[in-house]
Amino acid sequence: MVGGTSTSELLKAALNSGRTPSSSGIGRPSSKRSSKASTPKQAPSANVSDDEFDDTDSVASDDAWVVAGDEEAGAKAVEAGDNWESILGDALESVGDKRAVSREKGLLTIVRVMSLRFIGDGLENSRVTLLEALKRSVRNNKSEKETLLALLAIGQWFVNFGMEHANEYASIDKQLKTLINDHKTDSVRALALNMLGLANFISGTDHNDAAEVMRFISDRFFSATAAAPVVVLRQALETYGFLMTVLVAGNQALAERTFQQSDFQAHMKALCAESIDLRLAAAQNFALMHEALSHDAHLYEFDQQEELVATLLSIKHESSKRHGKRVTQAQRSAMRDVLKSIETGKAPKMQLIFVGRSVIFDRWERIIRLHVFKAVLGSGLPVHFVDNPLLRDIFEVEFDTSGDAGVQNQGRVVVDRKSELAKERSRKLRKSRTTSCNAYSADDDYFYG
């Protein structure tokens, strides 16, 4: 995001404390468009800071995110070494230390290990112990850095250990909501929102769990009297959109009522806000809802479609004198993508490029989900795409690795999302949710009033 401090930037500030200069993970989209994915030799280094990228293109334009290797020695050791379990065990002991600096160091190591390695298979017997240690670190509340690192690690825990952990999700739900409501630090509130959405997405029992968190967000942040800093409001919009991808898949009628009857006006208000961050987050949610509710050749129309389109056009043509040329260009490009989606039904197309492989993301649902996992895994995203079955199921991709080493292979989508095999995979994922221990009770007709 532009025009403010993003959650990823807040995380980066915490993670970079005490680090050697290193990769920040995934580069932002390059301004140089190309229909061909770059080879590893051509890829711009992820060591380049955000400020060195040209932001004239939308975050969701026809560009490629390029993932380069992490140059940090410690991270390389985690990636290449066979002793990562020992490294993680030592870090876990440090999390119980009385000194805050030791706890922070241990948490930083845990974050690196869980992002750069898929540990779900190797540490299944220790998963509860690890999560309890992370929850204690959040409760310590001794330093902002410790809390941020512990929250990020909790999100990574759910990514590594996958679904069917409704009890564990229920155990952190109240803790995260308390932080969101009461913590004095905006960065902690925003990250707690992010991790609540991620944990719910992965381990919630069904779409009603997603609706419950969306209602919490709506009641807390979207009401007429609600007030919160931009960084928190933006995260509320982004988490809401992320969970809407679950709700719309589980009960489309409920999703439509939820958005149209309860939260449309709040999104219009955010679209008209002074903050570019709020505008972009709201616009993305409008695009997501339009995509989700359109079918085949029939394009969905919101109740206030004309007002929405007029507002998007007004923002797209806004003078650069108000926010500056660079920011205005990014906003214009983003609004162009959203308008194109609403008018034609076509979402922007993105490529994720790494280690000679590329994956296409050409639906808002997939793009929004990708942004969330990118933020929590950083430069470890490629590892999890290849090794973690959770990501392969969510994005329905496998990788063709039959080519020679160093030669780029296109990541291939296993099945079209509308095929019978894709539908069966989706049914299995939903069944996995519903057969888990139900943490909440809600019926299918539940909607925001």
N, C-alpha and C positions, 0 to 999 in steps of 0.2 A: 504494500500500500504506500501511497504517497501522501504528503501533506500532514504528517503526524508521526508519532512514535508507535510502531506496530508491536504486536506481541512478540514476533520473532526478533525484533530489534532489542526489546527488553531482555529476552532470553539470551541473546548474543552478548549483551553487556554483562550479564551474570556469568555466562560460561567463559568469557574471555578473560575474566579476572584471574591472573596468575598463569595464563596460558602463553605458550610460545606463539609467535606469529604463525598462523595456519589457515587452512581453508575454512571458509565459513559454510561450506556445504554446497548448495546449489546456486549457481549464478542466476541472476534475474534475466529475463528474456533479452537477447541481444537485439539492437536496433537494426542489424543487418539481416534482412529477410532472405530466406533461402528455401527453395522447395526440396532441397536435398539435406539430409541430416549430416552434420559435420562428423568427420572421423575424429578419433581421439587426438591425433596430432594437430588437427585444425581447431579443436575446441578451445574457446577462451578459458583461461584458468579461473577456477572458483576462488583463487586467492585475491582476485580483483575485488575491491570494496564496492558496496552498493553505489556509492557516489560516482564511481567511474563508469557506470553503465548509463546509456542514454535511455531515458524513460519515455520517449515519444511514442512507444507502442503500448498497447493495452497489456495488462497482466494476462489476459486471455486472448491474445492475438495469434495469428498463424506463425508463431515463432517457436523456437526450441529452448527448453531449459537445458543447460549443459552441466553435467556432473563431472567434476574432475577428481582425481585422487586426493585424499587428505594427506598433506605433507607432514603433519605433526608426528614426531617420533612415537609418542605414547599411543596415538591412535593407530599407527602402523603396527605396533606391537600387538594391539588388541586384534587387529584384522588378521595378522599372519600367524600369531602365536597359538600354540596348543594349550597354553596355561591360562586361558582367559577365566576358567572357573576359579583358579587360585587367586587371580587378580580381583575377581568379583567378591570372593570370600573375604579377602583382606579389607576390601573397601567396605563391606558390610559391617565388619568389626569396627572400623573407624566411625561409622555412622552412630555407633553407641557411645562414642567418646564424650567426655565432659567438655572438651574444648570445642568451641564452635568452628574454629579453623580446621580441625581434624574432621569434623562432621562434613563440612563443606567439601573438603578434598575427597572424602570417601564418596559423597554423592556425585561429585563431578566424574569420578571414575565409573560409577554405576551407570550414569547417563551415557558415557562414551561406550561402555561395553554393550549396553542394551540397544544403542543405536547402530553400532558397527557390527554386531553379531546377532544372529537369531538364536536366542537362548531357550526358546520354548520347549524344545525337545530334551535338552540336556539338563535342565534344572526344574523339571516338573515337581519333584519332591520337595524343593525348597521354595516354591513360589509363594506360599502363605507367609513364611518367615520373612521373605524379602519385602512383601507388601506391607506387613505389619511394621517393619523397620522404617519404611518410607512414610507411613502414616504418623509414626511417632515424631519423625523429623518435621512434618508439617505442624504438629501440635506444639513442638518446642517454641516456635515463633520467636526465636532469638535474633535472627537476622533475616533481612529480605532475601539475600542470596541463598541461604539455606532453604527457605520456604519455596523459592522459585525452582531450585534444583530438585527438591523433593517432589513438587507438583509435576514437573516435567518427567521425572522418573516414574511416577505413578501412571502417567499416560503411556509411557513406553512399556510399562509392565503389561498393560492390557493389550498393546500391539503384539508383544512377544508371546503371551500365553493365550491369546485368542478368545473365542466365544466360550459359552457354557460356564461362565463364572458370575452368575447373577448374584450369588451371595456376597462375593467380593465387591461387586458393583454397589450393592445395597449398603455395604459397610462404609463406603466412602462418600455416598450420595449426600448425606446430611453434613458431613465435615466440609465438603466442597461448597455446599450452599451457604454454610455459615461464613466461610471466607468471602464468598461473593457478596454477601449482605453486609458484613461487619468489618472486614479488614480495612485498616487505615491506608494501605498502600494500593494505589490504582493498578500497578503492574501485577500484584498478587491476585487481585480481584479478576483481572482480565484473564490471566493464565488459569485460574481455577475454573472460570467459565469454559475455557478451551478444553481443559482436561475432563470436565464433567461431560461435555458433549461427546468427546472421544470415547470415554468409558461407557457411556450410554449407548453409543452407536455400536460398539463391539459386543458388550455383554448385557445390554438391556434385553428383557425377555421377549418383547414384541413391540409393535409400533405404538402401542398405548404408553409404554415407558418413554418413548421419544416424545409423544404428545404431552406427557406430564412435565418433562423438562422444558418443553416449548411454552407451556402455560406458565411455568415459573418465570421464564424469561419475559414473557409478555406482561405478566402482572407486575414484575419488578422494574422493567425498563421501558415498556411500550405504553404505559398508561399516560393519560393527559397530564398528570401531576408528577410523573417520574422525572428524575434529574440525576445524571451521572456524567463523569468525565468522558471525553470523546473516546479514549482508548478502551474504556469499559463498554460504552454503547456500541462501538464498532464490533467488539468481540461478541456482544449479545446478538447483533444482527448476523454475524458470520456463523455462530453456533446454531442459531435458529435455522438458518438455511441448510447447514450441514445435516441437522436432524430432520429437516423437512424431506430430505432424500429418503429417509427411512419411512416417515409417515405416509408419503405419497405412494410408496410401493406397497404399503400394507393396507391402506384405506384411502383411496383417492377422493371419495366424497367427503370424508372427514377433513382431509388436507385442504380441499377447496373451501369448505365452510370456515375452517380455522383461519385461513389467510384472508379470504374475502370479507367475512363478517367481523373478524376481530382485529386483524393486524395489518390490513391494507393501508389504513390511514396513517398508522405509525410509520410504515415504510415510505409513504408519500412525504411525511414530515421530515424523515431522514434524508430523502432525496432532495429536499429543498433546503437542507441545513447549510451553514457556512462551511462546515468541514468537508473536504474532498473525500476523506476516509469514509464518512457516513454515507455520502452520496454513492460511492462505488459499491459499498456493501449492500445497500438497499437495492441498487440497480441490478446487481447480480442475483439477488433473491427474486426480483420480478422476472428476470430471464429464466431462472430455474422453474418458477411456477408456471410460466407460459409454456415451457417445454414439456413439463410433466402433465399438463392438462390438455395439450394438443394431441390429436390422434390422426395418424395417416395424413390425408390431405386437408383435414379440418384443423384450422388454427384457432386456438382458444382466444376468447375476448374477455377481458376483465370488465366488471360492471362500470368502471370509470376509465375505460381504455383510451378515450380521446384525451382526457386530462393527463393521463400517464404519458402518452406519446408526445403531447405538447410540452410537457415538463422535460422529458428526455431531450427533445430537440432544442429547447431553450438552453439547457446545460451544455449540450454539444457545441452550440454556437456562442457560448459565453466568451466575452473578451478576455484576453490574456492579462489585461491590466489589473484585473481583480486578484488573481492568484499567482501570476507569473507565467511566463511562456512555457517553461518545462512542465510544470504541474498541469497547466491548462491543456497541453497537448496529450498528456496521459489521460486526463479526464475525457477529452474529446474522443480519443481512441476507444476507451472503455464504453462510452455511451453509444458509439457507432456499432460496437459488437452487440450490445443489448438491443438496440433498435433493429438491427438486422435480424436478430433472433425473433423478435416480436412480429416483424413485418413479413418475414419469409420462412420462419421456422428452422433456420439454419444456425447452429451454434458455431462459435469459432473453433479452430482446430489447433491443437498444440502437440508438440513432440517432446517426450522425455528421452534424452540421449545419455547413455552411459556405457562405458566399457564395450564399445562397439555394438551396442544394441539400442533400439529405439522403440518406443511405444506411443501410439497415437491416442489422443484424448479429444474427442469431437462431440461431446455432449456436456452440457452444464453440470449435470449430476456427477459425471466423472471428473470434470475440472475442479469442482468445489471439493470433492472428496480428496483429490490429489493434493490440493493446497493444504489441507489439514494434516495429512500424513507427511508431506514435505516439511511442514513446520516442526513436527514432533521428532522426526528421524534425521533431519539434516542430511549430511553427506552419507549417512547409512541407508538412505532410501533405496539405492540400487541393490544392496545386500538383501533387504527384506523383500524386494520384488522378486528376486531369484530364489531365496531360501524359505521365505515365510509363506505358508499356505494361506494365511489370512488375506494378505494382499493379493495373492493370485486369484482367490475366490471373489474378493470385492471388485477387482478390476477385470476379471475374466481374461487373464493373459497368461501365456507361457512364452518361453523364449526358444527360438531356433538357434542352437549353438553348434550346428553341424559345420559351419564355415571354418576356414583356417583362422588361427589365432591372429588377432589384430585386424581382422577383416570385419567390417560392420555387417551385422545381420539384423534384419527388421524383426522386432518383437511381433509375434503374430497373435492375433486375437483367436482364442480357441474356437469360439462359436459366436455367431451373431446374437446380439442380446434379445432378438425377437424369435429366435429359433426355439424349437421344442427342448433341445438340450439346455439352452440358456434358462428357459423357464423352469426346467426341472432342477437346475442348480439353485435358482432363486428359491424354489419351494423347499429345498433341503436346508438352505440357510435360515429361512423363516421357521422351519420345523425345529431346527437347533435352538432357536430363540425360545419358542413356545414350550419346548420340553424341559427347559431349564427351570430352576426354582423361581416361581413368580414373586418378584419383590414388591409389586404394587398391584392393586386391584382397580381396574377401570374398564368400562364397557366401550364397545365400538362407537357408540353414539356420543361419547364424551367430546365436547368441544368448548372453546373459550366463549364465555358469555360476558 
